[in-house]
Amino acid sequence: MTIKNTQTYVIYQADGAATQWDIPFPFLQKEDMEVYLLDEAGNKSLLAGDFEIDEENKIFYYPQPDSDAPPLSSDKRLLLQRRTPLCQETEFLAQQSFDPLILEQGYDKAMMIAQELANEVSRAVKFPPQSAQTQTDAAAYLQALQQAKQDAEKATAAASQSMDTASAAAQTAVEASKVAGAVLENLQHYVASAESARDTAQQAKQEVLTVQENIWQARQESQAAADLAQESAQQAMDVQEKLSSAEAEARQSALTAQTCAESAAQSAAEVQEAYEAIGSKADKDLANIPANYDYVVESYQDETQWYRLYKSGWLEQGGKSSGVGNNHAVTFLKPFADTHYTITATVTQGAYVTYVNDSKKTETQAFLYQNLPHYWHAFGKGAV
């Protein structure tokens, strides 16, 4: 078959009525299919039975057509996932004819395994090949992200406090404005008193002119009225100064409120930037990563060799060798668990073929037939 679809799994939302679903990707045999039920929290449980897979039409049935079980409820989701066995059971002998169908089936199986591995790797925590980062560094990086989140929360609290301060300042400004209004009312009262005193003085003067026998008394009253007018005027001037001071305080309070509001807006912007900086990052400890997720736990690289060891025990390593000659030995930086690993080699120039001596492979060495410098790449299960 041709495999143009790179999909390896599909998730369906149950509706309480549907009992069959299409399988939109190829698979070799129904035994390669894994079926899980997902709850609303995303937790999955393996579905062990009461289902049927139509290999010819690629249809999944649950429950089975003759079952009395009800359809999946609408709070469940169905995960159909292909898991092709990592094995190769076809053996070719010398001088044996090759069946194209068998070869194509082998190619199809290898491609399906590659697609499934690519899907797993795409969802793993990874570092680039040239990186010297280790698992410990990854944990520290995630801890740094967690610390950044905590710093953002503190910044949010500080911004909230700044806004409270601005609100208090604004309230103070309102109260100062009320005080200024009261002072203005008192000033108006003093001005009215001064005007009344002036009228009294004028009346006294008129009485002095018209009543000569009471001139002394009128003069005394006039002098008293004049003193009262002067005192009232002085009081009015004092009130005016207090009003000016109150207005200055009100302006200062308003300026303080504006400054606090600007500070609060800036703090809010900083908080937003902090959240955007970590919005698509991880906020978990690596200990919470599901068991079926694989990632690099140990790596090394120098000028001629490198290796990467994964949590699952999968080991990749390679390098450049200047050794030549038949049965040239390549020594691994990390040993394999057995001799069932794969090793390939390519010359650094030209188009010459490199052969591997399978009969002399060990967990720590492989032997190549090559008379030119070459690159080599080995991968398989690493030794514990």
C-alpha positions in Angstrom: 0.0 0.0 0.0 1.0 3.6 -0.2 1.0 5.6 3.1 0.3 9.3 2.5 -1.6 9.9 5.7 0.7 10.7 8.6 -2.0 10.5 11.3 -1.5 7.8 14.0 -4.5 8.4 16.3 -7.9 10.0 16.4 -10.2 11.3 19.2 -14.0 11.2 19.0 -16.5 12.9 21.3 -19.3 10.5 22.3 -22.9 11.7 22.1 -24.8 8.9 23.9 -26.0 7.4 20.6 -23.1 6.6 18.2 -21.8 3.0 18.3 -19.4 3.0 15.3 -16.5 5.3 14.2 -14.2 5.4 11.2 -10.5 4.7 11.6 -9.0 7.4 9.3 -5.4 6.0 9.1 -3.9 2.7 7.9 -2.9 -0.2 10.1 -1.5 -3.7 9.4 -3.8 -5.7 11.7 -6.4 -5.0 14.3 -4.1 -6.2 17.1 -2.0 -3.1 16.5 -4.9 -0.8 17.6 -5.1 0.5 21.2 -8.5 1.9 22.4 -8.8 4.3 25.4 -11.7 6.1 27.1 -11.1 9.7 28.2 -13.0 11.4 31.0 -13.7 15.2 31.2 -10.4 15.7 33.1 -8.4 14.1 30.3 -7.6 10.9 32.3 -7.5 7.8 30.1 -8.3 4.1 30.8 -7.6 1.2 28.4 -10.8 -0.3 26.9 -10.2 -4.1 27.2 -13.2 -5.6 25.5 -16.8 -5.4 24.2 -15.6 -3.8 21.0 -15.0 -4.9 17.4 -12.7 -3.7 14.6 -13.6 -4.2 10.9 -10.2 -4.4 9.3 -11.5 -4.4 5.7 -13.7 -1.3 6.1 -11.7 0.4 8.9 -14.6 0.8 11.2 -14.5 0.6 15.0 -17.7 -0.7 16.9 -18.4 -0.1 20.6 -20.2 -1.8 22.1 -20.3 -4.8 19.8 -23.4 -5.0 17.6 -24.8 -8.0 19.6 -24.0 -6.5 23.0 -26.5 -5.2 25.5 -24.2 -2.5 26.8 -25.3 1.1 26.2 -23.5 3.6 23.9 -20.8 5.9 25.3 -22.3 8.8 27.3 -21.7 12.3 26.1 -19.2 13.1 28.9 -16.7 10.5 27.4 -14.3 10.7 24.5 -12.8 7.8 22.5 -9.1 7.6 21.6 -8.2 5.2 18.8 -4.4 4.9 18.5 -2.1 2.7 16.3 0.8 1.0 18.1 2.8 -1.0 15.5 5.1 -3.7 17.1 8.8 -2.8 17.0 9.9 -6.1 15.5 10.9 -7.5 12.1 10.0 -11.1 11.6 10.8 -11.6 7.9 14.0 -13.4 7.1 15.6 -13.5 3.7 18.1 -16.2 2.8 20.9 -16.2 0.2 19.8 -16.9 -3.4 16.2 -16.6 -2.3 13.7 -14.8 -4.6 12.1 -11.6 -3.3 8.3 -11.2 -3.1 7.5 -7.5 -3.8 4.4 -7.8 -1.6 6.5 -8.9 1.4 9.0 -6.1 0.8 6.3 -3.5 0.6 4.7 -4.8 3.8 8.0 -4.4 5.5 8.4 -0.9 4.1 4.8 -0.1 5.2 5.5 -1.4 8.8 8.7 0.7 9.0 6.9 3.8 7.8 4.1 3.3 10.4 6.6 2.9 13.2 8.5 6.0 12.1 5.2 8.0 12.0 4.3 6.8 15.5 7.8 7.6 16.9 7.6 11.1 15.2 4.3 11.7 16.9 5.7 10.8 20.3 8.9 12.9 19.8 6.8 15.9 18.7 5.1 16.0 22.1 8.3 15.4 24.2 10.5 17.8 26.1 13.5 18.2 23.7 16.8 20.0 23.3 18.5 20.6 19.9 21.3 18.1 19.0 24.0 20.7 19.5 22.8 21.6 23.0 24.8 20.6 26.1 21.7 20.8 28.3 20.9 17.9 30.6 17.8 16.6 32.3 18.9 18.5 35.4 19.0 21.7 33.3 15.5 21.0 32.0 14.2 20.7 35.5 15.9 24.0 36.5 14.4 25.7 33.4 10.9 24.6 34.4 11.6 25.8 38.0 12.6 29.2 36.5 9.3 29.4 34.6 7.5 28.6 37.9 9.4 31.4 39.6 8.6 33.7 36.8 4.9 32.9 37.3 5.2 33.6 41.0 7.0 36.9 40.2 4.1 37.8 37.9 1.6 37.1 40.7 3.6 39.3 43.0 3.6 42.1 40.4 -0.2 41.7 40.1 -0.5 42.1 43.9 1.8 45.2 43.7 -0.3 46.7 40.9 -3.5 46.1 42.9 -1.9 47.8 45.9 -0.9 50.8 43.7 -4.5 51.0 42.5 -5.7 51.0 46.1 -3.3 53.8 46.9 -4.4 55.8 43.9 -8.0 55.4 44.9 -7.2 56.6 48.5 -5.4 59.6 47.0 -8.4 60.4 44.9 -10.6 60.2 47.9 -8.3 62.6 49.8 -8.5 65.0 46.9 -12.3 64.9 47.1 -12.2 65.6 50.8 -9.8 68.5 50.2 -12.2 69.9 47.7 -15.0 69.7 50.2 -12.8 71.6 52.8 -12.0 74.3 50.2 -15.8 74.7 49.6 -16.4 75.1 53.3 -13.6 77.7 53.6 -15.1 79.6 50.7 -18.5 79.7 52.4 -16.8 81.1 55.6 -15.0 83.7 53.4 -18.3 84.8 52.0 -19.7 85.1 55.5 -16.8 87.3 56.6 -17.2 89.5 53.5 -20.9 90.0 54.4 -19.9 90.9 58.0 -17.5 93.4 56.6 -20.1 95.0 54.4 -22.5 95.1 57.4 -19.9 96.8 59.5 -19.3 99.3 56.8 -23.0 100.1 56.7 -23.0 100.5 60.5 -20.1 102.9 60.3 -21.8 105.0 57.7 -25.0 105.1 59.8 -22.9 106.2 62.9 -21.3 109.0 60.9 -24.7 110.2 59.8 -25.9 110.2 63.4 -22.8 112.3 64.5 -23.6 114.9 61.8 -27.3 115.1 62.8 -27.0 114.8 66.6 -24.2 117.1 68.0 -24.8 116.2 71.6 -24.0 112.6 70.9 -20.9 113.3 68.8 -18.5 111.8 71.2 -20.5 108.6 71.5 -20.9 108.6 67.7 -17.2 109.0 67.3 -16.5 106.0 69.7 -19.0 103.9 67.8 -17.5 104.9 64.5 -14.0 104.1 65.7 -15.3 100.7 67.0 -17.0 100.0 63.7 -13.8 100.9 61.9 -11.7 98.6 64.1 -14.3 95.8 63.5 -14.1 96.4 59.7 -10.3 96.3 59.8 -10.4 93.1 61.9 -12.9 91.6 59.5 -10.7 92.6 56.5 -7.7 90.9 58.2 -9.8 87.8 58.8 -10.9 87.9 55.2 -7.2 88.0 54.1 -6.3 85.1 56.4 -9.2 83.1 55.0 -8.0 83.9 51.5 -4.5 82.6 52.4 -6.0 79.4 53.8 -8.1 79.0 50.7 -5.0 79.4 48.5 -3.2 76.8 50.6 -6.2 74.4 50.4 -6.3 74.8 46.6 -2.6 74.1 46.4 -3.1 71.0 48.6 -6.0 69.9 46.3 -3.8 70.3 43.2 -1.0 68.3 44.8 -3.5 65.6 45.8 -4.8 65.4 42.3 -1.2 65.2 40.9 -0.4 62.4 43.4 -3.6 60.5 42.3 -2.6 60.9 38.7 1.0 59.7 39.4 -0.4 56.6 41.3 -2.8 55.9 38.5 0.1 56.0 35.9 2.1 53.7 38.2 -0.8 51.3 38.4 -1.2 51.3 34.7 2.5 50.6 34.2 2.4 47.8 36.7 -0.6 46.3 35.0 1.3 46.4 31.6 4.3 44.7 33.2 2.1 42.0 34.6 0.5 41.5 31.2 3.9 41.2 29.5 5.0 38.7 32.2 1.9 36.6 31.5 2.4 36.8 27.8 6.1 35.8 28.2 5.1 32.5 29.9 1.5 31.9 28.5 2.6 29.0 26.1 5.3 27.6 28.5 5.3 24.6 30.7 4.3 25.2 34.3 4.8 21.6 35.6 7.5 19.7 37.2 9.0 16.9 35.0 7.8 14.4 37.6 4.3 15.0 36.4 5.0 14.1 32.8 3.0 10.9 31.8 4.9 7.7 31.8 4.5 7.1 28.0 6.2 10.4 27.2 9.9 9.9 26.3 12.7 12.6 26.6 16.5 12.9 26.7 17.9 12.2 30.2 21.7 12.2 29.3 23.7 13.5 26.4 27.3 14.2 25.3 29.1 15.8 22.3 32.6 16.6 21.5 34.5 17.2 18.2 34.3 13.6 16.9 31.5 11.7 18.8 28.1 12.2 20.5 25.3 10.3 22.1 21.7 10.8 23.5 20.1 8.5 26.1 16.3 8.6 26.5 14.2 7.9 29.6 12.9 4.7 27.9 16.4 3.4 27.5 16.6 4.2 23.7 20.2 5.1 22.8 21.5 7.0 19.8 25.2 7.8 19.1 27.4 8.5 16.2 30.6 10.2 15.1 33.3 10.7 12.5 36.1 8.2 12.1 39.3 8.5 10.2 40.2 4.8 10.6 40.5 2.8 7.3 40.9 -0.9 6.4 38.9 -4.1 6.6 37.4 -4.8 10.0 38.0 -1.3 11.2 36.7 -1.1 14.8 34.2 1.7 16.0 34.1 1.9 19.8 30.9 3.3 21.3 30.8 6.0 24.0 27.9 4.2 25.7 27.3 0.4 25.5 24.2 -1.2 24.0 22.0 -3.7 25.8 22.7 -6.4 23.2 23.9 -6.7 19.5 20.4 -6.1 18.0 21.2 -2.4 17.4 21.5 -0.8 13.9 24.6 0.9 12.7 25.2 2.7 9.4 28.2 4.5 7.9 28.7 7.0 5.0 32.1 8.0 3.6 32.9 11.7 3.9 33.6 12.0 0.1 32.8 10.0 -3.0 30.1 7.4 -3.4 31.6 4.3 -1.9 29.7 1.6 0.0 30.5 0.8 3.6 29.8 -2.7 5.0 29.2 -3.8 8.6 30.6 -7.1 9.8 27.5 -8.4 11.8 29.4 -11.5 12.9 31.8 -9.5 15.0 29.4 -6.9 16.5 29.5 -6.5 20.3 27.7 -4.3 22.8 30.6 -1.9 22.8 32.1 -2.2 19.3 31.2 -2.6 15.6 33.6 -3.5 12.7 33.4 -1.8 9.3 34.8 -2.5 5.8 35.9 0.9 4.5 39.2 2.4 3.2 38.1 6.1 3.5 37.2 8.4 6.4 33.5 8.1 7.2 30.6 9.1 9.5 28.8 6.4 11.5 25.4 6.3 13.3 24.2 3.6 15.7 20.8 3.3 17.5 19.1 0.7 19.7 18.4 -0.3 23.3 21.0 1.0 25.7 22.6 -1.0 28.5 21.1 -0.2 32.0 
